[in-house]
Amino acid sequence: MRKLLNTLFITSEKAFLSLQGETVYVEIDKKKVGQFPLHTLEGIICFSYNGATPAFMGACAERNVNLSFFTPHGKFLCRVVGESCGNVLLRKQQYRISDNMDESCKVARNFILGKVYNSRWSIDRTVRDHELRIDVEKCKDVIKYLNDAMIKIKDTGNLDSLRGMEGESASLYFSVFDDLILNQKETFKFKGRTRRPPLDEVNAMLSFGYTLLTNDCAKALEGVGIDSYVGFMHRDRPGRKSLALDLMEELRPVLVDRFVLTLINNRQIKGQHFRTSESNAIEFTDEGKKIFLTAWQEHKREEFKHPYLNEKVNWGLLPHIQALLLARFIRGDIEEYPPFLWK
């Protein structure tokens, strides 16, 4: 259990919630593990199979406490709402911002600022930790470019210009990504991003990781009552979760890219865990996919200190925290959306 941003996170899959007076009563195996005043909460996000009593769910609906249920692995199940719910106003304001290109750009540039910042951090960390094993000057040139790009991103007010800066920054970042691969270089070579289909093992891992992260972001947005299909940088397209794609931009370098590099450099995944399809796409074997997914779930349980909240949380909660912060911005509770800037 963890209380962040007036939201209670129930992370134990055995937890059961009930109403005791005006409090949330949390028990595991019929033993009390926590109790929280209901009136102090804006939301409850529960990753438990055991669920809650009807009385407790009714109390949350009456008090407009957003109660969302997920599986322990993060699949969104449902959200409990009452007769009137602030989610309607939240979504209407989201649509207004999305329809206004200037306002959309103000939000989108913070997503991209976070992405470029975290990309630079990822390169800088490798330079500091493995100076003798990489092309330091090449990496430092890219770091300088990304530093300059962040200044331009802060000042831009045009979505097309922002997309151009994002594209150039991503291209420079990936130009040194191969340098960040320290082991198994005979198998894991990276010459640039190839998406549909991925043409090498590294791209196969990145694409699979980005898909998982996009789904996690979409579930987090739905969990706080935001429409994951209506974005600010990624515009509306039938069937595309545009806002989930927006939100995952800043999280890519720290949640997926570093994770992929760790799997390769620690030799947790090897060349034997991939195969070539009839269309010449590189894809996981069943064993490779199992190794990736198992490591992914373990990574999401690891703790880190969130730089904005200044509290320790699990990596798996990061999309949910950023979704909560985005909801607060849309409602007008904070002046701008604070991107995740890893330190």
Secondary structure as UniProt FT lines:
FT   STRAND          2..4
FT   TURN            5..6
FT   STRAND          7..10
FT   TURN            13..14
FT   STRAND          15..20
FT   TURN            21..22
FT   STRAND          23..28
FT   TURN            29..30
FT   STRAND          31..37
FT   HELIX           38..40
FT   STRAND          43..46
FT   HELIX           54..62
FT   TURN            63..64
FT   STRAND          66..70
FT   TURN            72..73
FT   STRAND          76..80
FT   HELIX           87..99
FT   HELIX           101..129
FT   HELIX           131..133
FT   HELIX           136..155
FT   HELIX           159..175
FT   HELIX           177..180
FT   TURN            185..187
FT   HELIX           201..223
FT   TURN            224..225
FT   TURN            228..229
FT   TURN            238..239
FT   HELIX           242..249
FT   TURN            250..251
FT   HELIX           252..257
FT   HELIX           258..265
FT   TURN            266..267
FT   HELIX           271..273
FT   STRAND          274..276
FT   TURN            278..279
FT   STRAND          282..284
FT   HELIX           286..301
FT   STRAND          303..306
FT   TURN            307..310
FT   STRAND          311..314
FT   HELIX           315..317
FT   HELIX           318..331
//
